[in-house]
Every structure is written in structure tokens, then in C-alpha cells.
């Protein structure tokens, strides 16, 4: 199983932030003192991302976070 951080860069941008990359996401969350990301544990991150993108019609970024 892997642990992943997922986020929607367009949603962050709509709230005056930038999150095209993981580093930008971390910087925006720190500057805005909030969280725009969700942590999940899965053995098939690609299936999760595809499901979210298909159901919600949004782009999702993710980064594996070491345990």
C-alpha cells in the first residue's frame, strides 16, 4: 500500500493560490494556513485518480508520501 496526497490545482487557483506542483501546493497551504489536499492510502493510485477525474470532470494531482 502507498500513501498519497491528492489535490485539485484548479480549485486552489480559484482561491488565489497556485498548486501546479507539489512544492507550489505546500507553499500555498502554508501561506493560506489551510489544507487544499487529501491524504489517502491505496494500492492503485491510478485507478483512484481516474475515477475522481471521470466522476468530477476535474484534473487531480498526486504525490506519493513515504510512510
DSSP file (Angstrom, degrees, kcal/mol; ACC not computed):
  #  RESIDUE AA STRUCTURE BP1 BP2  ACC     N-H-->O    O-->H-N    N-H-->O    O-->H-N    TCO  KAPPA ALPHA  PHI   PSI    X-CA   Y-CA   Z-CA
    1    1 A X              0   0    0      0, 0.0     2,-0.3     0, 0.0    42,-0.2   0.000 360.0 360.0 360.0 144.6    0.0    0.0    0.0
    2    2 A X  E     -A   42   0A   0     40,-3.0    40,-2.3    64,-0.1     2,-0.5  -0.855 360.0-133.8-117.1 155.9    1.1    3.5   -0.7
    3    3 A X  E     -A   41   0A   0     62,-0.5    62,-3.3    -2,-0.3     2,-0.3  -0.940  30.5-177.7-110.4 130.1    0.2    6.8    1.0
    4    4 A X  E     -AB  40  64A   0     36,-3.2    36,-2.7    -2,-0.5     2,-0.5  -0.941  26.2-141.5-133.0 147.9   -0.6    9.7   -1.4
    5    5 A X  E     -AB  39  63A   0     58,-2.5    58,-1.7    -2,-0.3     2,-0.3  -0.944  26.2-167.6-104.6 126.7   -1.5   13.3   -1.2
    6    6 A X  E     +AB  38  62A   0     32,-3.1    32,-2.4    -2,-0.5     2,-0.3  -0.886  11.8 164.1-116.2 146.6   -4.2   14.4   -3.8
    7    7 A X  E     -AB  37  61A   0     54,-2.1    54,-3.0    -2,-0.3     2,-0.6  -0.988  36.2-125.8-156.6 161.8   -5.3   17.9   -4.8
    8    8 A X     >  -     0   0    0     28,-0.6     4,-1.8    -2,-0.3     3,-0.4  -0.927  16.7-163.2-110.9 104.6   -7.1   19.8   -7.5
    9    9 A X  H  > S+     0   0    0     -2,-0.6     4,-2.3    50,-0.2    10,-0.2   0.828  88.6  56.5 -60.9 -32.4   -4.9   22.6   -8.8
   10   10 A X  H  > S+     0   0    0     49,-0.3     4,-1.9     2,-0.2    -1,-0.2   0.890 106.1  50.1 -67.4 -38.1   -7.9   24.4  -10.4
   11   11 A X  H  4 S+     0   0    0     -3,-0.4     4,-0.5     2,-0.2    -2,-0.2   0.918 110.9  49.0 -65.8 -42.4   -9.7   24.6   -7.1
   12   12 A X  H ><>S+     0   0    0     -4,-1.8     5,-1.6     1,-0.2     3,-1.4   0.927 110.6  51.2 -61.2 -44.3   -6.6   26.0   -5.4
   13   13 A X  H ><5S+     0   0    0     -4,-2.3     3,-1.5     1,-0.3    -1,-0.2   0.846 101.6  60.8 -62.4 -34.4   -6.2   28.6   -8.2
   14   14 A X  T 3<5S+     0   0    0     -4,-1.9    -1,-0.3     1,-0.3    -2,-0.2   0.630 104.3  51.4 -69.6 -10.8   -9.8   29.6   -7.8
   15   15 A X  T < 5S-     0   0    0     -3,-1.4    -1,-0.3    -4,-0.5    -2,-0.2  -0.133 129.6 -93.4-115.9  34.6   -8.9   30.6   -4.2
   16   16 A X  T < 5S+     0   0    0     -3,-1.5     2,-0.2     1,-0.2    -3,-0.2   0.796  90.2 114.0  62.4  34.5   -5.9   32.8   -5.2
   17   17 A X      < -     0   0    0     -5,-1.6     2,-0.4    -8,-0.1    -1,-0.2  -0.750  58.5-131.3-124.6 175.6   -3.3   30.0   -4.8
   18   18 A X        +     0   0    0      6,-0.3    10,-0.4    -2,-0.2     9,-0.1  -0.997  31.6 153.8-130.0 134.1   -1.0   28.0   -7.0
   19   19 A X        +     0   0    0     -2,-0.4   -10,-0.1   -10,-0.2     6,-0.1  -0.051  27.2 126.2-151.8  39.1   -0.7   24.2   -6.9
   20   20 A X  S    S+     0   0    0    -11,-0.1     2,-0.3   -12,-0.1   -11,-0.1   0.772  84.1  31.1 -70.0 -23.9    0.5   23.0  -10.3
   21   21 A X  S  > S-     0   0    0      1,-0.1     4,-2.3   -12,-0.1     5,-0.1  -0.852  89.3-110.1-127.3 165.8    3.3   21.2   -8.5
   22   22 A X  H  > S+     0   0    0     -2,-0.3     4,-2.5     1,-0.2     5,-0.2   0.906 119.2  51.9 -60.4 -43.1    3.7   19.6   -5.0
   23   23 A X  H  > S+     0   0    0      1,-0.2     4,-2.2     2,-0.2    -1,-0.2   0.898 109.3  49.3 -62.9 -40.7    6.0   22.4   -3.9
   24   24 A X  H  > S+     0   0    0      2,-0.2     4,-2.7     1,-0.2    -6,-0.3   0.902 109.6  52.8 -64.0 -40.4    3.6   25.1   -5.0
   25   25 A X  H  X S+     0   0    0     -4,-2.3     4,-2.8     2,-0.2     5,-0.2   0.948 109.9  47.5 -58.7 -49.8    0.8   23.3   -3.1
   26   26 A X  H  X S+     0   0    0     -4,-2.5     4,-2.1     1,-0.2    -1,-0.2   0.897 112.8  49.2 -60.2 -40.9    2.8   23.2    0.1
   27   27 A X  H  X S+     0   0    0     -4,-2.2     4,-2.7     2,-0.2    -1,-0.2   0.925 112.5  47.2 -64.9 -44.4    3.7   26.9   -0.3
   28   28 A X  H  X S+     0   0    0     -4,-2.7     4,-2.8   -10,-0.4     5,-0.2   0.917 111.3  50.8 -63.8 -44.0    0.1   27.9   -0.9
   29   29 A X  H  X>S+     0   0    0     -4,-2.8     5,-1.7    -5,-0.2     4,-0.7   0.901 113.2  46.4 -61.8 -39.1   -1.2   25.8    2.1
   30   30 A X  H  <5S+     0   0    0     -4,-2.1     3,-0.5    -5,-0.2    -2,-0.2   0.938 114.4  46.4 -67.3 -46.0    1.4   27.4    4.3
   31   31 A X  H  <5S+     0   0    0     -4,-2.7    -2,-0.2     1,-0.2    -1,-0.2   0.878 120.3  38.6 -64.2 -38.4    0.7   31.0    3.1
   32   32 A X  H  <5S-     0   0    0     -4,-2.8    -1,-0.2    -5,-0.2    -2,-0.2   0.466 102.3-131.7 -92.7  -2.0   -3.1   30.5    3.4
   33   33 A X  T  <5S+     0   0    0     -4,-0.7     2,-0.3    -3,-0.5    -3,-0.2   0.923  71.9  96.2  50.6  51.2   -2.9   28.5    6.6
   34   34 A X  S   <S-     0   0    0     -5,-1.7     2,-0.5    -6,-0.2    -1,-0.2  -0.922  74.3-107.3-153.7 175.7   -5.2   25.8    5.2
   35   35 A X        +     0   0    0     -2,-0.3    -9,-0.0    -3,-0.1    -5,-0.0  -0.966  25.4 171.5-118.3 125.8   -5.2   22.5    3.5
   36   36 A X        +     0   0    0     -2,-0.5   -28,-0.6   -11,-0.1     2,-0.3   0.216  64.0  74.0-107.8  10.5   -6.2   22.0   -0.1
   37   37 A X  E     -A    7   0A   0    -30,-0.1     2,-0.4   -12,-0.1   -30,-0.2  -0.791  63.2-145.7-126.4 164.4   -5.1   18.4   -0.2
   38   38 A X  E     -A    6   0A   0    -32,-2.4   -32,-3.1    -2,-0.3     2,-0.5  -0.988  13.5-138.4-131.1 140.8   -6.3   15.0    1.0
   39   39 A X  E     +A    5   0A   0     -2,-0.4     2,-0.3   -34,-0.2   -34,-0.2  -0.846  27.6 171.8 -99.7 131.1   -4.3   12.0    2.2
   40   40 A X  E     -A    4   0A   0    -36,-2.7   -36,-3.2    -2,-0.5     2,-0.5  -0.954  25.4-142.6-134.5 157.7   -5.3    8.5    1.1
   41   41 A X  E     +A    3   0A   0     -2,-0.3     2,-0.3   -38,-0.2   -38,-0.2  -0.987  38.2 143.1-119.1 126.8   -3.8    5.1    1.3
   42   42 A X  E     -A    2   0A   0    -40,-2.3   -40,-3.0    -2,-0.5     3,-0.2  -0.979  51.9-137.8-155.9 161.5   -4.2    2.7   -1.7
   43   43 A X  S    S+     0   0    0     -2,-0.3     2,-0.1   -42,-0.2   -40,-0.1   0.379 103.1  43.5-103.1   2.0   -2.5    0.1   -3.7
   44   44 A X     >  +     0   0    0    -42,-0.1     4,-1.5     1,-0.1     3,-0.3  -0.552  58.7 165.5-145.8  75.9   -3.8    1.5   -7.0
   45   45 A X  H  > S+     0   0    0      1,-0.2     4,-2.8    -3,-0.2     5,-0.2   0.855  77.0  59.7 -62.5 -36.4   -3.5    5.3   -7.1
   46   46 A X  H  > S+     0   0    0      1,-0.2     4,-2.6     2,-0.2    -1,-0.2   0.905 104.4  49.8 -61.1 -40.9   -4.0    5.5  -10.9
   47   47 A X  H  > S+     0   0    0     -3,-0.3     4,-2.2     2,-0.2    -1,-0.2   0.896 111.9  48.8 -64.1 -39.7   -7.5    3.9  -10.5
   48   48 A X  H  X S+     0   0    0     -4,-1.5     4,-2.5     2,-0.2    -2,-0.2   0.942 112.7  47.0 -64.4 -48.1   -8.4    6.3   -7.8
   49   49 A X  H  X S+     0   0    0     -4,-2.8     4,-2.7     1,-0.2     5,-0.2   0.919 112.9  48.8 -61.7 -44.8   -7.3    9.3   -9.8
   50   50 A X  H  X S+     0   0    0     -4,-2.6     4,-2.7    -5,-0.2    -1,-0.2   0.910 111.0  50.9 -62.3 -42.2   -9.1    8.1  -13.0
   51   51 A X  H  X S+     0   0    0     -4,-2.2     4,-2.4    -5,-0.2     5,-0.2   0.927 112.3  45.8 -62.0 -45.3  -12.3    7.5  -11.0
   52   52 A X  H  X S+     0   0    0     -4,-2.5     4,-2.7     1,-0.2     5,-0.3   0.939 114.4  48.0 -62.8 -46.7  -12.2   11.0   -9.5
   53   53 A X  H  X S+     0   0    0     -4,-2.7     4,-1.6     1,-0.2     5,-0.3   0.895 114.0  47.0 -63.2 -40.1  -11.4   12.6  -12.8
   54   54 A X  H  < S+     0   0    0     -4,-2.7    -1,-0.2    -5,-0.2    -2,-0.2   0.904 118.6  39.7 -68.2 -41.1  -14.2   10.7  -14.6
   55   55 A X  H  < S+     0   0    0     -4,-2.4    -2,-0.2    -5,-0.2    -1,-0.2   0.840 128.7  29.1 -78.1 -33.9  -16.8   11.4  -12.0
   56   56 A X  H  < S-     0   0    0     -4,-2.7    -3,-0.2    -5,-0.2    -2,-0.2   0.528  92.9-132.4-107.8  -8.2  -16.0   15.0  -11.2
   57   57 A X     <  +     0   0    0     -4,-1.6     2,-0.3    -5,-0.3    -4,-0.2   0.903  66.0 119.4  54.4  45.8  -14.5   16.2  -14.6
   58   58 A X        -     0   0    0     -6,-0.3     2,-0.4    -5,-0.3    -1,-0.2  -0.942  67.9-110.3-133.5 156.5  -11.5   17.8  -12.9
   59   59 A X        -     0   0    0     -2,-0.3     2,-0.4    -3,-0.1   -49,-0.3  -0.722  32.7-161.2 -85.6 138.3   -7.8   17.2  -13.0
   60   60 A X        -     0   0    0     -2,-0.4     2,-0.3   -52,-0.2   -52,-0.2  -0.971   3.8-160.5-122.5 133.9   -6.2   15.7   -9.9
   61   61 A X  E     -B    7   0A   0    -54,-3.0   -54,-2.1    -2,-0.4     2,-0.3  -0.783  12.8-174.9-105.5 156.1   -2.6   15.8   -9.0
   62   62 A X  E     -B    6   0A   0     -2,-0.3     2,-0.4   -56,-0.2   -56,-0.2  -0.993  14.9-164.7-149.9 158.1   -0.9   13.4   -6.5
   63   63 A X  E     -B    5   0A   0    -58,-1.7   -58,-2.5    -2,-0.3     2,-0.3  -0.989  27.4-121.1-142.6 130.5    2.4   12.8   -4.8
   64   64 A X  E     -B    4   0A   0     -2,-0.4     2,-0.5   -60,-0.2   -60,-0.3  -0.570  25.1-155.2 -72.9 132.8    3.5    9.7   -3.0
   65   65 A X        -     0   0    0    -62,-3.3   -62,-0.5    -2,-0.3    -1,-0.0  -0.945  20.3-119.0-111.3 120.4    4.3   10.4    0.6
   66   66 A X              0   0    0     -2,-0.5   -64,-0.1     1,-0.2   -62,-0.0  -0.249 360.0 360.0 -59.5 144.4    6.7    8.0    2.3
   67   67 A X              0   0    0    -64,-0.0    -1,-0.2     0, 0.0   -65,-0.0   0.477 360.0 360.0 -72.0 360.0    5.4    6.1    5.2
